[in-house]
Amino acid sequence: MRISKTSKIYIAGHRGMVGSACWRALEQAGYSNLTGKSSKSLDLKNQQDVYDYIGNEQPNVIIDAAAKVGGILANDSFPYEFLMENMQIQNNLISSAHELNIQKFIFLGSSCIYPKLAPQPLKEEYLLTNSLETTNEWYAIAKISGVKLCQAIRRQFGKDFVSLMPTNLYGYNDNFDLKSSHVLPSMIRKFHEAKENDHSPVTLWGSGTPMREFLFVDDLAQAVIYALENTLSEHLYNVGSGKDITIKELAETIQKAVGHQGEIIWDSSKPDGTPRKLMDVSKMKAMGWTYSTELDKGIKKTYKWFLENQHNLKEVIYKNKL
């Protein structure tokens, strides 16, 4: 199927970090027919509402960037919500797209779909070969079901449904709420607030030894455009930088970018999570896509955005306070 700059593209979750990055990138690339609905206007957990909206809009492409997300604490505290709500959101979008004959569907997931102790770097074929990390298995199982659903539609009906699995993302419009955010934005806020508080010490979870890979969200958006403009030969692709660093190195990089000069204290009584999580991105690279933003530059861009948007930062508050 040929996509043109006037093709109608529906971005589910267009106000989130990933969805807004996709919207920006598509606009910059000259796509002029983008559509989205806020969660207040369209509840993606409501099957009939989703079906009716997609039926009325009749987009050529759907990009699924909608999800209930959070860090270790949020995932571990609200397993039901993370499993049920993510399955509802993606199943409603995928089934509606299939039943209404939408030409192309791009499903965005997470590297947490892979087994906790899978060989490194993580290859796409390692999916479902071993046990998941227990602290975020609820979110992971939901995303795995989405990947398999898109694969089933591709296999049974020959439709262009593809899944992109990004590594740990960060960037503009990230969630900086200390109770529910991921590690990188949480560190930015902690170091910033400590700097403002006379460079007071910063306490971080774990030992600092786990290794993580990070990707600037605008780079993921470029991968989405690549998947949009090309027919990818397989159903599942990893998207990342192919490089990882220790959490300790990450903390020191963020500390330097923020300008915090105090002490870092590691609370080893808190969980580390998966020991290492590096993506094998050779399949996307072979198709013609690679990342472009180095981590130190991406962190500086993100911190600048944080400073400019402190007054209206998105705080995620769950029904039961953590």
N, C-alpha and C positions, 0 to 999 in steps of 0.2 A: 504494500500500500504506500502510495506517495503522499507525504505530508508537505503542505505548502504553508507559507507565512500567514495565510488567511484561514487555515484549518482551525476549527473550534477545539480548544483544549480546556478541559475541566480539571482544575487542580483541587483535589480534596485536601483540606487542611492548609489552605493558602495563606493563613495568617500565622502559622507556626514557623519555627526556624527553617525547616526544610522546604515547606511549601512556599514561603515568602522568597527564599533564595531562588527557587525554580521560577517563580513569577518574574523576579527581577531579571534573571538571565534570559528568559524567553523574550521579555520586552526589549532588552538590549540587543537580542539577536534578530529583532524585527517581526516577531510574532504579534499579530494585532487583534486576535480573537480569543482572548483568555477569559475564562469565567470561574467564579468561585462563590461559595456561600459560607458565611460565618456559622459557627456551631449554634448560635442563638437563632439563626434563620432556618437552619436545616440540621436536624438531629440525625447524624449518620448511624445511630443505633436503631433508628426506626426504619424497618425494611420497606414499608409502603411509601413513606416520604422520599426515601432515596430513589426508589424505582420511579416514582412520579416525576421527581426533579430531573433525573437523567433522561426519562422519556420525553419530557417537555423541551429540554435543552438540546438533545441529540448531538452531543459532542462527537468529534472524530476520534479524540484521544482522551483517556482518563489517566491522570497521574495521581496515584494514591500516596499522599504524604501525610495522611491523617492517622493519628495513633494516640493512645494514652501512654505517656512516657514518664520515666523517673529514674532515679539512681537506685543503689542497693537498698537503702532504707525504705524507700517508697515501695519498691517491688516486693520486698520481704514483708512489709506491713499490710499490704492490700492485694494478696494473691488473687482473690475472686475478681476484683475490678480489672486487674491487669490482664487476666485471661479472658473473661467474658466480654468486656467492652471492646478489646482489640479484635476479638473474633467477630463480634457483631458488626463493627465498622467495616472491616475488610470484606466479610462475607456479603454484606449488603451491596457494597460497591462492585465486587467481582461478579456476583450473580446477576445484578442489574445490567452490567456491561455485557455479559454473555447473552442474556435473554433479549436485550435490546439491540444486539448486533453492533456494538461499538467496535470500531476497526482496530484500535490499539489500546493496550492497557499496560501501564508501567507500575509495578508493585514495589514499594520501597520497604525494606526490612531492617535487619540489624545483624552485626557479626555475632551476637549472642545466640544465634540459632545453632552454632556449632558446638560440639561436645567440649566440656571443660578441659579435658586432658587430651584433646586431639593433637596429633603431630603439628609442629609449627614449620613454616607458615600454614595457615588454614586454607585448604583447597575446597572448592565447591563440592567435590565428591565425598568429603568427610561428613556431610550432613547425615544425621541419624545413625552414626556408627558407634556412638557411646553415650554416656550420661551427660546431662546438661549441668551447668553451674546452678546450684540449688537456690541461690539468692535472687536469680532473675529468670528461673525456668518458666514461670507463668507467662511472662511477656514473650519469651522465646518460643514456647509451644504455640502460642497464638500466631506468631510470625511464620513458624514452620508450616502451620496449616494453610496460611495464605500462599506460601511458595508452592506447596503441593497442589493447591486448588488451581493456581495459574498453570502449573505444569499439566494437570489433568485436562484442562480446557484446551491447552495447546496441543496435547497428544491426541485427544479424542475428536476435537473439532477443527484442528489446524489453524487456530486463531493466533494472532501476534500478541500474546500475553507474555511479558518478560518480567523477571524479578531481579532487582539490584539490591545487593546487601552491602551497605556502607559500613565502614569501621566507625570508631567513636567520632562523632561529629561535634563541631563547635563553631561559633561565629555569631553574626548579627542575629538579633531576636532570640538568643538563647534564653534558657530559664536560669535565673541567678538566685532562686529561692534556696536558702541553705538546707531546708528540710527535704527537698525533693529533686534537687539539681544533680547533674552528673559532675564528675570529678573536676574537669577543667574550669567550667564557669564558677563552680563552688570555690575553687582556689582563688580565682580572680577576685571574687567578692571578699573572701576572708583576708587576703593580703592587702586589698585596698582599705578595708575597714581597720585593719591593724595599723596600717601606715597612718591613717587619719587619727588613730588613737596613740600617737607618740611612738609608733613603730613597736607596738606591744607584740609578745610572742604569738605565733600561729600554731595551733594544734591540728594535726592532720591524721586521718584514719590509717591504721595499718603500719606496716614496716617500711614502706617506700620501695620495696624490692620488686613488686610485680611490674611487668613490662606491658606497655600499651601503645597502640598506634592511634594517631589522630588525623582527621581530615577536615580542612576548612570547608564549611558548608557550601560556599559558592563553587568549590571544585566539584562537589557532588552534583550541583545543579548543571554543570557542564557535562557531566557523565549522563545525566537524564536527557539533555538535549541530544547527545550523541546517540543514545538508545532510541530517541524519538525519530531522528533523521536517518537511521540505519536499521536494517533488519538483522537482528542478532541471531546467530545460528543455534544458540542453546537457550535454555529456559532460565538459567541462574548465573549471575555474575557477581563476583566480589568487587567492591569499589573502595579503594584506599590508596595510601601513599606507598605501602610496601616497606615502611620503616617504622621501628618502634623505639621507645625510650623507657627508662624506669620512671615510676611515679615520683621518685626523689628528684630525678633530673627535670621532670616536668615542673615540680614545685619550684625548683631553683630558677628555671627559665621564666616562670610567671612572676616570681618574686623580683627578679631583675627588671622585667618589663613594667611592673607596677611601681617599683622604686621603694619597696619595703626593705628596711635594714635590720629588722628584729630577728629573733631566734625562731627556728622551726622545730616543733616538738612532735615526735611520732608516737601515736597512741597504739601500741602493738596489741592491746586488748581488743581492738576493733578488727573486723574481718578484712582480709586483703582482696577477696574475690579470686577470680581466675588468675593463675600465676603468670600466664603470658597469653596475649591475644593479638597475633600478627596475621594479616590477611595475605594470601597469595593472590596477587592482582595480575598475574601473567595472562589470563584469558582476556581481560579488558584491554590490556596493553597490546596483545596480539591483534585485537580488533581495531586498534588505532587511538585509544584514549589513555592519557596519563594525567596525574595530578599536576598542579602548577604552583601552589602556595606552600612555602616552607613553614614549619611550625612556629619559629620565632616571629616571623612576619605576620602570620595569622593571629597569633596571640596579641601582638601589638595592635592590630586592626580591631580585634574584639574588645580589648581594654579601652581603646579610644571610643568605640561605640557605647560601651558600658558607661563611661564618663558622661557622654552626651545624652544618655537616656535614663539616667538614674531616677529621674522624677516619675517615670512611667514604666518602670520595669515590671514585667509580667511575673507575678507571684502565683505559684500553684498551691492551692489550699485544698486538702482532702477533707472528706466528711468527718473523719475522726482525726483529730490532731495528733501528729506524730510525737 
